[in-house]
Amino acid sequence: MNNIERIKILRRIEFIKTEIEDIKRYMENRDLQRIIERIIENIVNAIIDISKIILVYSDIPIPDTYKDIILSLKELNMVDPKEINFVESFVTELEKKI
């Protein structure tokens, strides 16, 4: 993976951190609920983008579903399995609501 791709990943990670801070305001203001939905969507999209970049540079085929894209990071042992399990549980719960 080259430096440009690393920078892209780091920018997305910083973006995720900022978005998570914004979620904290959700608890204080009911009007923010719809905004929070959009923030969560942005976070998930950033995670998917990061996952795709890592998979491409690791010569791993991109799976067909977003869930499988994220879960395929298990193969690389680059992410703490607890974090992947958390994401997997989160996605599974979201799927139930859809």
Steps between C-alpha positions, in 0.01 A plus 500: 500500500643838405508820704206654315278208597625517859412870508152422364449246777627737770269778375203266515596389851513864613163555334355205694635639828336837433172334409503296821547817705193645332298196607552600863283807439218265404437424865435866576276602211211302356512703177835348419365147454458536125841661472650210694355253250691682227819506711478125554453453127812711439701296750392172344589631152845606623557157656399335172735730305790417734422128475497511119833683487659245733355205308612632160855554621500157661389332177181371659190507279231751601195308627152572366345640818607783727479270801731246335742775398546602862508144631762399244753703698511205738711320241773761528527498879540880480201578719433388854253208477289663774454806279400288202257305719352829622452621142353164401249518787415860414440418134294194592277715724462758224399229255222390734357853498502532123 
